[in-house]
Structures are given as structure tokens and as C-alpha cells.
Amino acid sequence: MKKVGILAAVCGIAVVVIPWLMPTGPSAGLDATKFLASGSLFLGAAVVFAGGLLTSLTPCVYPLIPITVSVFGARKAEGRGKALVLTSSYIVGMGVVFSALGVLAAKTGQAFGTMLGNPAVVTGLAVFLLVLATSMFGAFELALPYGLQQRLNSVGGAGVAGAFLMGSVSGFLAAPCTGPVLTGLLAFVAKTANTGLGAGLLFIYALGIGVPFFLIGVFTVRLPRGGEWMEWVKSVLGIILVALAFSYLRDAFPWARDTVKGVAAQVGRVPGAFITGAFAAVGVLIGAVHLSFKSSAREFAVKSAAVALVVFAIIIRVGAMDTAPTGALWVKLGWAQPPQAPVFQWHQVMPAKEASFSPNEFEKVLATARTQGKPVLIDFFADWCAACKELDRETYPSPEVISEAGRFLSIKIDATNSEDALDSLMDRFGVKGLPTVAFVSSQGELLKNPRVTGFLEPEQFTAELKKVQ
């Protein structure tokens, strides 16, 4: 029981601390197009590869690393050669997905990753992750037929095809952090109409993302399958997979997204961190890790409830990162003062909740700006876009950004769910990846420069705002 208590404390602290330690994704400005346009394909490809390597260090990719360990590390020793083949298949699967989605995005004008706004696609990804989680928990033996067990187990990397499939899914899951690097590249592909070159460059980008997976898959120490501690490790991996699945489902369905946002707003960023850390610790103490789904019906129920509690804590913890430091609940109870810091005010958020995007309303806002002689700031974002949330959390609340943005008419365009009118607007503004912050001058002219296509620190963002007249 002492070991369980220590594990619970470690998990609770991890839930509190790790989200604060997460680095931001690749910033705007990592653009290979200037090399590609001048014919320097080697330098352009090197920049694309470097962009993929930086993307591999972002929060979107971190959850995939323990999955990779479970696929390639927690297996019987098979030699470096077999590990090399499986890991290469994994990375090729990711590359094929990136090439296909990237060329599709460039040809259709849709931002890379918009498929993550499609509930059917996201549900498929979530089911896949839940199947992997079930495998980690060892629950296949409970009810599934032997033939289906064999097929599902093959997904976990038993064979080249399974590794390729895992890599393909990883390509989708990494998409939320790709916008800052791919925006210029996709614009170049669309302009040149060179599909082969575009697919090749996107494959190189995927190779950059695949570097840590390659290192883990080929050089990791082979972990023994037996032993109590290994079962605990697999349970932790299973919990991460379940949390990842539900985080994608949350962003795909408005009602789930609004529910999580509502709860997170009530608890607040700072109190929410410690409350969810406590919930996670309680879940581990109850049995999220050390109990087994295979022992008895009672233990199955207890472990299920404990896992649900830990997953709930993780989802709310991540959601609370994008809320005010002080929760609305504590203000209502009189336990805290309402926040005094200035807030970035959006003049329009389009489309409104549960409404379709209206081009006419958008044009009216632009006309109002021209009449008032104001420049326009247009932020294209999506709930699945990691760098978009970083802008909202780190950049827009800054006093210097709020001060400089006061002379703008600001519009926030929600591109989470694709629709024809919204796709046409993004095509008109040349939005190939998210986030994209476009500017219209006070004379009504769409500016090609400045333009923000990724996360920028407040000081850098303010400098871009000052260029707009």
C-alpha cells in the first residue's frame, strides 16, 4: 500500500505541474518557402525537416511517445533489425498521412488539420485510442472473441502493418501542432501546383516528427513483459490513451466542449490545478493503476470508476489552462476577488454558438471598420489547434498587446467545424494552417504582411500590430 500511496502522490503532482511545464509549439516565421521559391530545394527541405523536429517537441506529440514505448519497447527482444523495420513502418505511415492531408489542404484551400473538426473522423480516432487503451489494461480477455482479440492485438505493433497503422493515426493526432510550420509550405504547394514536390516535402516534415519515435523504437531498452510494475506501467499508458481519446471527442462535439469549458471556468486555472491533482491522486489510490480488470466484477467496477476519475481530472486540468486564474465559483462564494487585470475584448466572435457562419455579417463588420477608419485584426482559430490556445493564454492577455490592439476592430473566426461559407472565407484570406492572424488596413486592404501563422510572444506580437496602419 505504501507503493500505491507514493504512486498516487507522484501522479497528483504530475497532473498539477506538467501542463505548466509544457513548452509552446513552433513559433511563426519558420518558413521554408523563400528557399523553395529560389530553387534551393535542399535548404528548403532542411528547414521543413527542422520544423518537423520542433513539432515533435510539442504537447500534441508527447502523448504519442509513451504509446510508442508500449508498441516498440514493451515487447520481447527481437533485435535491432526488427525494431528498425517496425519503427520505419511507423514513421512511413505518419508520412503517408501527412502527404495526403497536406496536398488535399493545399488543393482545397482548407487549413491543415480541419478534418479534426469532423465528428466522424474524431470518433474513429477516439475509438482507435480506446482500443489501444483496452489492450494496455489487458481487458481483451474479458469479453471479446479470440479472433477479434488477435486483430486488435496486431494493431499494437505486432507486425509491419500494425506499426504502419499506428503511424497513420499518429499523423492525425499530431496535426493540431503543425499549423505554424506548414502554413507557408501549403501555400507554396497550392501556388506551384506541384503535387509531387508538395507530397515529398510533407513526407520530409513527417520524418522530422518521427525522429524521437525512431530513437525510442530502435534504441530503447527492451522492457520485460512480466511483473507487477510492468502491469502498473501499462495501466498508466492506458489512462493516458483514454484521456487523449476523450480530449479529441471533447473538441469535436460542441456540447462536450462547452461542458468542459464551463466546469473549468468555475474552478479556475490555479485552484483547478490543485483540485484536479487531488482528484487524480484519489483515483490512483482507489485503484486506477494497481487493480486489475481481470480479477473480479467488483474490482472491475472499482478500477473503472477510478480510471474515470483520473481521466476526468486530466480533461478538466487541461481545460482550466485556458481560463482565468481565479475561478468564477470562488468569486461567487466570496472566497476570492474578481480578476482586476485588463481583458482582451473581441468585438465579434463568428460564427456565434450553434449558428452557421454568415458572410453578410462578416462584410458588415469590415464595412463598419472602414467607416470608422480602423484596421481589422482577424484571428482564425479552432478548438483542436494547440498554438491557437497558446495565443489565447499567453499573448492576448498581455497588457502591451491589449493596449496596442485597442485601435483595431478585432474578429475571432471559429474554424473548428468546417462549412462551405467558412471554407470560402479562409480560401479568400489564404489561410492554410491554424492559427492564422490576418490584418486588414484602415483603408480596407487585406495585408499580406504582417501576418501571424503561429504562436508569438507578446512583445513580438505587439511589434507586428504596430506595422498595421
C-alpha positions, -999 to 999 in steps of 0.1 A, spaced: 0 0 0 30 23 6 40 19 -31 4 29 -41 5 59 -19 38 71 -34 24 65 -70 -7 84 -61 13 114 -49 35 113 -80 5 112 -103 -12 140 -85 19 162 -87 23 153 -124 -13 165 -132 -6 198 -114 29 205 -127 33 190 -162 8 213 -180 26 243 -167 59 229 -179 47 222 -215 66 244 -240 48 263 -267 49 250 -302 70 262 -331 66 299 -335 57 318 -366 85 326 -390 99 291 -396 92 293 -433 109 272 -460 91 289 -489 118 315 -495 144 288 -502 119 267 -522 109 296 -544 145 304 -552 152 268 -562 172 259 -531 153 226 -526 180 212 -503 179 241 -479 141 242 -481 138 205 -473 162 210 -443 140 238 -429 110 216 -434 127 187 -416 137 211 -387 101 222 -385 90 186 -381 117 181 -354 104 211 -335 69 199 -338 79 166 -322 87 186 -291 51 200 -287 23 189 -264 4 173 -293 32 147 -298 41 140 -262 12 116 -256 24 96 -286 58 89 -270 45 65 -243 23 49 -269 55 43 -290 72 28 -259 43 5 -254 43 -6 -290 81 -10 -296 96 -12 -261 73 -34 -242 79 -65 -264 101 -95 -264 137 -88 -275 137 -91 -313 169 -75 -323 178 -41 -337 169 -51 -373 133 -60 -364 129 -28 -344 143 -8 -373 118 -23 -397 88 -17 -374 98 19 -364 104 28 -401 70 14 -410 55 35 -382 72 67 -395 63 59 -431 26 56 -420 28 90 -405 45 104 -436 18 90 -459 -10 106 -439 8 140 -438 15 139 -476 -21 131 -484 -37 156 -460 -12 183 -469 -18 181 -506 -55 179 -500 -54 210 -478 -33 229 -504 -56 219 -533 -89 226 -515 -79 257 -496 -88 241 -462 -65 245 -433 -43 215 -425 -60 196 -396 -96 207 -403 -106 170 -405 -102 170 -367 -134 192 -367 -153 164 -384 -171 143 -356 -169 111 -377 -131 113 -381 -125 122 -345 -148 95 -333 -128 70 -354 -96 82 -339 -110 81 -304 -123 45 -308 -88 35 -321 -72 50 -290 -97 34 -267 -90 0 -283 -53 5 -276 -61 16 -240 -81 -16 -236 -51 -35 -248 -29 -17 -222 -54 -26 -194 -54 -63 -205 -92 -62 -208 -95 -80 -242 -98 -113 -224 -130 -103 -206 -155 -105 -235 -141 -102 -270 -139 -132 -292 -105 -147 -298 -104 -138 -335 -111 -101 -327 -86 -102 -299 -59 -113 -324 -68 -85 -348 -68 -58 -322 -36 -70 -307 -20 -67 -341 -28 -30 -340 -4 -27 -311 26 -32 -334 27 -69 -339 39 -67 -375 48 -41 -401 11 -34 -410 2 -27 -374 31 -3 -370 21 14 -402 -14 18 -390 -2 32 -357 19 57 -375 -10 68 -397 -31 75 -366 -2 94 -351 -2 116 -381 -37 127 -374 -30 132 -337 0 154 -343 -20 177 -367 -31 203 -340 5 215 -336 15 216 -373 0 249 -384 28 273 -377 53 253 -398 30 240 -426 12 273 -434 38 287 -458 46 252 -472 10 246 -481 6 280 -497 37 272 -518 23 238 -529 -11 254 -538 7 282 -558 31 259 -578 5 231 -582 34 207 -580 17 178 -562 48 155 -562 71 181 -547 45 190 -521 39 154 -511 77 148 -508 82 179 -486 54 169 -463 69 134 -461 102 150 -450 83 170 -424 68 138 -411 103 123 -409 113 152 -387 84 145 -364 94 108 -364 130 113 -351 121 108 -314 99 78 -323 128 63 -343 152 68 -314 127 53 -289 118 24 -312 153 14 -322 174 22 -292 151 18 -262 159 -9 -237 135 -38 -242 111 -38 -213 102 -72 -197 65 -81 -200 61 -97 -167 60 -83 -132 36 -62 -112 54 -29 -120 50 -36 -158 13 -40 -153 12 -7 -135 31 10 -163 6 -4 -188 -23 9 -167 -7 44 -167 -3 42 -205 -39 31 -208 -51 61 -187 -31 85 -210 -47 69 -241 -82 72 -226 -76 108 -217 -63 116 -252 -93 99 -268 -118 120 -247 -99 152 -253 -104 147 -291 -141 139 -286 -144 170 -264 -132 193 -292 -153 176 -319 -187 179 -302 -198 214 -291 -219 203 -262 -189 184 -247 -166 213 -254 -189 237 -237 -194 214 -207 -156 211 -201 -151 249 -206 -180 256 -182 -166 234 -154 -130 246 -160 -142 283 -158 -158 276 -125 -127 261 -108 -102 285 -125 -66 279 -137 -48 279 -103 -73 263 -80 -83 239 -108 -47 227 -110 -46 216 -74 -82 203 -73 -77 181 -103 -43 170 -90 -61 158 -58 -88 140 -79 -61 122 -99 -43 112 -67 -76 98 -52 -83 79 -84 -49 62 -82 -53 54 -45 -87 39 -53 -72 16 -79 -68 32 -113 -33 17 -116 -28 -12 -92 -62 -30 -95 -69 -53 -124 -99 -55 -148 -95 -93 -149 -98 -103 -112 -135 -99 -103 -166 -80 -112 -162 -58 -81 -126 -50 -89 -135 -43 -125 -162 -17 -113 -138 -1 -88 -110 2 -114 -134 16 -140 -146 43 -116 -110 51 -106 -98 54 -142 -128 76 -150 -119 99 -121 -83 103 -132 -94 109 -168 -119 135 -157 -92 152 -136 -68 153 -166 -95 167 -190 -106 194 -166 -69 202 -158 -61 208 -194 -93 228 -199 -85 250 -169 -53 261 -186 -73 284 -208 -94 300 -181 -89 329 -158 -65 324 -128 -94 327 -103 -125 305 -109 -160 320 -111 -172 296 -84 -148 310 -58 -158 346 -67 -195 337 -63 -188 322 -29 -168 352 -18 -136 333 -13 -117 353 -40 -118 387 -56 -128 390 -93 -98 394 -116 -87 431 -119 -63 427 -149 -75 441 -183 -90 415 -207 -86 414 -245 -120 423 -259 -131 407 -291 -156 428 -310 -170 398 -329 -168 361 -325 -181 343 -356 -200 321 -360 -220 325 -329 -226 294 -308 -248 269 -325 -251 291 -356 -236 290 -391 -211 314 -404 -227 344 -421 -206 361 -449 -230 390 -449 -224 397 -412 -187 395 -417 -188 420 -446 -209 443 -424 -182 442 -397 -155 450 -423 -176 479 -436 -180 493 -401 -143 492 -397 -137 511 -429 -163 537 -419 -146 542 -386 -111 543 -402 -100 513 -381 -77 485 -391 -90 450 -385 -74 420 -367 -89 386 -378 -79 356 -357 -87 322 -374 -87 295 -347 -100 261 -338 -106 243 -306 -83 214 -317 -55 239 -325 -28 239 -298 -10 270 -309 -43 289 -310 -48 282 -274 -13 293 -266 -20 327 -283 -52 330 -262 -35 320 -230 -1 337 -233 -3 365 -258 -37 382 -260 -40 388 -222 -7 407 -221 -12 444 -212 11 456 -241 -10 436 -266 -43 448 -252 -31 484 -253 -19 482 -290 -49 462 -301 -73 488 -288 -71 507 -321 -82 476 -340 -116 462 -347 -110 426 -337 -128 395 -351 -123 359 -339 -133 333 -365 -141 298 -352 -130 273 -378 -134 243 -355 -162 228 -377 -159 231 -414 -187 246 -435 -187 259 -471 -190 296 -464 -163 294 -438 -140 275 -461 -145 301 -488 -136 329 -464 -104 310 -454 -95 305 -490 -101 342 -497 -77 351 -468 -51 325 -477 -55 305 -445 -36 272 -450 -30 264 -413 -41 275 -379 -37 297 -361 -36 325 -387 -39 361 -377 -47 383 -408 -49 421 -409 -69 445 -430 -57 481 -432 -78 511 -422 -84 516 -459 -99 481 -463 -69 464 -479 -61 429 -470 -24 429 -460 0 401 -470 25 414 -445 23 414 -415 6 381 -409 9 357 -379 9 320 -386 18 305 -352 24 313 -316 42 346 -309 53 360 -276 35 393 -265 65 415 -274 68 401 -309 30 401 -315 29 438 -304 56 446 -329 35 430 -357 5 450 -346 24 483 -349 31 476 -386 -6 478 -394 -20 512 -403 
